[in-house]
Amino acid sequence: MKGADAEDRALHYLQRQGLTLVRRNFRARGGEIDLVMRERDLLVLVEVRKRSSARYGDAAESVDARKRGRIVLAARWLLMQQPALARLATRFDVIAIDGDDRINWIRAAFDAGD
């Protein structure tokens, strides 16, 4: 399963949980957000990680401080460009898919202060 396939799978999973897609693969200088979703009055910014092997750690562990910083940077750009989204509370989630292809949805995995 490649990165785009993992994102497709995560997107469909989150949609089945009642979230709606706002934007996919938002890129800003220095960072990217895989999935920008909405859950009622909450903006959910999702990092999707896939690891086929735990040799270098599991998928969730791969969202290190550097990666979180890049996601937060992209989030700030997104919210500056989309004032309507900036009015919503924001949550950073991680969808981790490990070698067994099971989805692990980690809600509020980190915050902008991490």
Buried (B, 14 or more C-beta within 10 A) or exposed (E): EEEEEBBBBBBEBBEEEEBEEBBBEBEBEEBBBBBBBBBEEEBBBBBBBBBEEEEEEBBBEBBEEEBBBBBBBBBBBBBEEBEEBEEBEBBBBBBBBBEEEEBEBBEEBBEBEE
